[in-house]
Each structure stands twice: as structure tokens, then as C-alpha cells.
Amino acid sequence: MQNFDVVVIGGGPIGIACGLEAQKKGLSYVILEKGPIVNSLFNYPVNMQFFSSSEKLEIDGIPFISKEAKPKRDEALEYYRRIVTSNNLNIHLFEKVESVTQEKKGFKVTSSKTSYTTDNLIVATGFYDLPNTINVPGEDLPKVSHYYNDPHFYASQKLAVIGASNSAIDAALECYRKGAEVTLIIRGPEVGQRVKYWVRPDIINRIKEGSINAHFNAEVKEIKERELTINTPEGELALENDFVLALTGYKPNFAFLAQLGVQLSDDEKRLPQYNPDTMETNVKGLYLAGVICGGMETHKWFIENSRIHAKMIIEDILTHSNP
Ligand SMILES: Cc1cc2nc3c(=O)[nH]c(=O)nc-3n(C[C@H](O)[C@H](O)[C@H](O)COP(=O)(O)OP(=O)(O)OC[C@H]3O[C@@H](n4cnc5c(N)ncnc54)[C@H](O)[C@@H]3O)c2cc1C
């Protein structure tokens, strides 16, 4: 069993920022990451382009140079990977945290490989692991996915994309441009208002001209091997279908937060309780960092506005002089 001043769960951009800050301040620390470095970004669509410009994704002021103003996924992988390797960060990859117990003093963290003790635990596990399911028969068929990767896969196929936000709209446009026959199924009356301002007119015009089919105020009722049934204002429709991308958003692991003793709001937002000045939760010594802080409001926090959590947390840890 090893002891560290700080244990960080999650090696995403914000977990890495926390480790880097701990290192700079002379604290012993380990980052535990269940996948590769920045696992969520690694699993984003291959052609994904960030909505933030590169300087807004920088951590600790380390310059992020990208070809265009808004970097692509592979440039972000390069940037965060280089931060880890150049600074020799103490990150244990492919090591999942399975449980955390509160000890008399601090925490015992048990991973898939070993156990650690610490007085200060930072949870930076993001929200990309758990998709919002649509809970209809057939959702578990192999042709249904909650993650979109590469448009080539869907060429010449009848693809239904469920959702109205950035992930769904990006996937619909890309797949249409690579030869898929795309149908969008949107629960509300319009394409999401938060869709990137330079992408929204594109999708609206593709729908208007009939290049992409769209059903508004529509919900999926059932998914079958060759067909999809949807409820629309005009009644039930059966659509021929080869693949379904259900891109209806993601949510933090609330069960894990509850297991840690972090209080969540009773409403549908399920906001975790923490002090916004220090990021410490209602559990002493347990901090939240990054996009996990938004509960179900996953659009509220992103790299851009949550990268400051690292400095806030490490400063608070040093103030308490727990170590
Ligand atoms: C398609 C898409 C585009 C986006 N574009 C932008 C953008 O342009 N600008 C912006 O600022 N933000 C953007 N975001 C939001 C932001 O990039 C991500 O949410 C970002 O990855 C958040 O960083 P994080 O470190 O808080 O969480 P994550 O990057 O999700 O990191 C969490 C890490 O925790 C690990 N983990 C989870 N559970 C465990 C466990 N039990 N044990 C060990 N490790 C665990 C995961 O594997 C993951 O690597 C985008 C998000 C998406 C989905």
C-alpha cells in the first residue's frame, strides 16, 4: 500500500492539470487513469474539432499550437500526451479505481491493480463513460451505438442519428458527406440552440434541401434488426434502417459519487455539493475537478472554464497543510 499526499482519479485534461499542479507545489501524488492518457478525448470521433480555440485548452500556460484556431482531436492528444511525458507526471494508466473507503484519517483507494492511502482525493472522472440511454426495445442490438467514431463505417448505409446537440449534428453531417443515408430523429421542435454557431446553418440547410431527413417532435419507439419505429406528430412511422447512433448525451457516474458520500441535489440536475471557492465537497479532503461538477448539466463545465480547478484545489490542500 502506497501513501500519497494527493490521489487524482481520472487522467483527462483536468486530472492531468491537478497532477501537474501538485508536482509543481512539491506534493507527492498519483493520477489513476482507467484507460490511455486523456481517455475521453481518445474516444472522441476521429475527425472531431474542438469548439474552443487552442489557447483556451491550455493547462498551466503551456502553449498549445494548432494548425487552425480550433484544434482537432489528434492535436489535442499530442498536446496532453506531451504534457504528461515532458513533465514525467506520475500517472498510472489502465488502472481503474474500483472503490474508495473513508479511513479514520483520509481515504483508502482500491484500484484494479493495488491500493493507496491519501488525505486528499481529487475526483476528475468526467462524464463520457455513461451515455444517457433511450430505454427502448432493441437498444442493446449491436447495430446501435452511443459513441460515434468514423463516418467511413456508415457509407452507403441507412443511418438513424438520435439527438439534436453537437455530437448528433456533427455525426449526421459527416456521415451524410461520406455517403450515408442519414435520418435525424429529434425529440424537440428544432435543432439544438447550443449547436456550434457555424454548424447550425449547415444542418438546417441540409434538412431544408432534403439531403438529410429529419423528424422533429419525434421519439424512437422500437429498434429492430432492419427497421426503426418512431412516434411522430403524424403518427407512428416505420423506417428502414441499418445502423443507429443514439447520441443523446452522457452523465457523470452518480453511483460512484454517492458511494464516496458526496451529496447530490434532489432535483433532476443532480448537482454535487462542493465549495465553489475550494472545490472541496461535503466530504472533508475530497475534491471535485473538471466537468464532473455539473451533474446532469454537462454543458456547463468544459476544459476552458474548469482548468482553473487544479490551482484552486492544490492551494486549498496546501492551506490546510493536510500533507
Ligand atoms: C465531443 C465533445 C467535444 C468537446 N469539445 C470541447 C471543446 O471544444 N472545448 C472544451 O473546453 N471542452 C469540450 N468538451 C468537453 C471536454 O472536452 C471534456 O468534457 C473534457 O474531456 C473534460 O475533461 P475532464 O478531465 O473533466 O474529464 P475527462 O476528459 O472525461 O476525463 C475523465 C477521465 O477519468 C477516467 N476515469 C473515469 N472513471 C475512472 C475510474 N473509476 N478510474 C480511473 N479513471 C477513471 C476516464 O477514463 C477519463 O479519462 C467536449 C466534449 C465532447 C464530448
The ligand as an SDF file (V2000), in Angstrom:
LIG
                    3D

 53 58  0  0  0  0  0  0  0  0999 V2000
  -17.4910   15.6660  -28.4670 C   0  0  0  0  0  0  0  0  0  0  0  0
  -17.0310   16.6110  -27.3870 C   0  0  0  0  0  0  0  0  0  0  0  0
  -16.4390   17.8250  -27.7310 C   0  0  0  0  0  0  0  0  0  0  0  0
  -15.9720   18.7030  -26.7510 C   0  0  0  0  0  0  0  0  0  0  0  0
  -15.3860   19.8810  -27.1330 N   0  0  0  0  0  0  0  0  0  0  0  0
  -14.8970   20.7250  -26.1720 C   0  0  0  0  0  0  0  0  0  0  0  0
  -14.2520   21.9600  -26.5050 C   0  0  0  0  0  0  0  0  0  0  0  0
  -14.1530   22.3300  -27.6610 O   0  0  0  0  0  0  0  0  0  0  0  0
  -13.7840   22.7340  -25.5070 N   0  0  0  0  0  0  0  0  0  0  0  0
  -13.8780   22.3790  -24.1950 C   0  0  0  0  0  0  0  0  0  0  0  0
  -13.4050   23.1280  -23.3320 O   0  0  0  0  0  0  0  0  0  0  0  0
  -14.4900   21.2450  -23.8590 N   0  0  0  0  0  0  0  0  0  0  0  0
  -15.0120   20.4160  -24.8020 C   0  0  0  0  0  0  0  0  0  0  0  0
  -15.6530   19.2580  -24.4450 N   0  0  0  0  0  0  0  0  0  0  0  0
  -15.7840   18.9800  -23.0670 C   0  0  0  0  0  0  0  0  0  0  0  0
  -14.4290   18.4830  -22.5340 C   0  0  0  0  0  0  0  0  0  0  0  0
  -13.5270   18.1860  -23.5600 O   0  0  0  0  0  0  0  0  0  0  0  0
  -14.4580   17.2190  -21.9580 C   0  0  0  0  0  0  0  0  0  0  0  0
  -15.5910   17.0540  -21.2170 O   0  0  0  0  0  0  0  0  0  0  0  0
  -13.1390   17.0810  -21.1930 C   0  0  0  0  0  0  0  0  0  0  0  0
  -12.5930   15.8650  -21.5640 O   0  0  0  0  0  0  0  0  0  0  0  0
  -13.3270   17.2410  -19.7250 C   0  0  0  0  0  0  0  0  0  0  0  0
  -12.1500   16.9810  -19.0310 O   0  0  0  0  0  0  0  0  0  0  0  0
  -12.1500   16.1930  -17.6350 P   0  0  0  0  0  0  0  0  0  0  0  0
  -10.7070   15.9770  -17.3260 O   0  0  0  0  0  0  0  0  0  0  0  0
  -13.0070   16.8980  -16.6460 O   0  0  0  0  0  0  0  0  0  0  0  0
  -12.8830   14.8100  -17.9350 O   0  0  0  0  0  0  0  0  0  0  0  0
  -12.4800   13.6520  -18.9610 P   0  0  0  0  0  0  0  0  0  0  0  0
  -11.6340   14.1530  -20.0370 O   0  0  0  0  0  0  0  0  0  0  0  0
  -13.7310   12.9500  -19.3190 O   0  0  0  0  0  0  0  0  0  0  0  0
  -11.5520   12.7120  -18.0670 O   0  0  0  0  0  0  0  0  0  0  0  0
  -12.0610   11.8100  -17.1340 C   0  0  0  0  0  0  0  0  0  0  0  0
  -11.1320   10.6180  -17.1110 C   0  0  0  0  0  0  0  0  0  0  0  0
  -11.4530    9.8210  -15.9890 O   0  0  0  0  0  0  0  0  0  0  0  0
  -11.2360    8.4680  -16.3490 C   0  0  0  0  0  0  0  0  0  0  0  0
  -11.9870    7.6400  -15.4010 N   0  0  0  0  0  0  0  0  0  0  0  0
  -13.3260    7.5730  -15.2290 C   0  0  0  0  0  0  0  0  0  0  0  0
  -13.6350    6.7120  -14.2430 N   0  0  0  0  0  0  0  0  0  0  0  0
  -12.4530    6.2380  -13.7550 C   0  0  0  0  0  0  0  0  0  0  0  0
  -12.1190    5.3140  -12.7380 C   0  0  0  0  0  0  0  0  0  0  0  0
  -13.0460    4.7210  -11.9870 N   0  0  0  0  0  0  0  0  0  0  0  0
  -10.8020    5.0360  -12.5090 N   0  0  0  0  0  0  0  0  0  0  0  0
   -9.8360    5.6450  -13.2580 C   0  0  0  0  0  0  0  0  0  0  0  0
  -10.1100    6.5270  -14.2430 N   0  0  0  0  0  0  0  0  0  0  0  0
  -11.4040    6.8220  -14.4830 C   0  0  0  0  0  0  0  0  0  0  0  0
  -11.7320    8.4000  -17.7790 C   0  0  0  0  0  0  0  0  0  0  0  0
  -11.1850    7.2940  -18.4660 O   0  0  0  0  0  0  0  0  0  0  0  0
  -11.2630    9.7410  -18.3370 C   0  0  0  0  0  0  0  0  0  0  0  0
  -10.0020    9.6770  -18.9680 O   0  0  0  0  0  0  0  0  0  0  0  0
  -16.1240   18.3650  -25.3990 C   0  0  0  0  0  0  0  0  0  0  0  0
  -16.7260   17.1530  -25.0470 C   0  0  0  0  0  0  0  0  0  0  0  0
  -17.1960   16.2910  -26.0180 C   0  0  0  0  0  0  0  0  0  0  0  0
  -17.8730   15.0050  -25.6010 C   0  0  0  0  0  0  0  0  0  0  0  0
  1  2  1  0
  2  3  1  0
  2 52  2  0
  3  4  2  0
  4  5  1  0
  4 50  1  0
  5  6  2  0
  6  7  1  0
  6 13  1  0
  7  8  2  0
  7  9  1  0
  9 10  1  0
 10 11  2  0
 10 12  1  0
 12 13  2  0
 13 14  1  0
 14 15  1  0
 14 50  1  0
 15 16  1  0
 16 17  1  0
 16 18  1  0
 18 19  1  0
 18 20  1  0
 20 21  1  0
 20 22  1  0
 22 23  1  0
 23 24  1  0
 24 25  2  0
 24 26  1  0
 24 27  1  0
 27 28  1  0
 28 29  2  0
 28 30  1  0
 28 31  1  0
 31 32  1  0
 32 33  1  0
 33 34  1  0
 33 48  1  0
 34 35  1  0
 35 36  1  0
 35 46  1  0
 36 37  1  0
 36 45  1  0
 37 38  2  0
 38 39  1  0
 39 40  1  0
 39 45  2  0
 40 41  1  0
 40 42  2  0
 42 43  1  0
 43 44  2  0
 44 45  1  0
 46 47  1  0
 46 48  1  0
 48 49  1  0
 50 51  2  0
 51 52  1  0
 52 53  1  0
M  END
$$$$
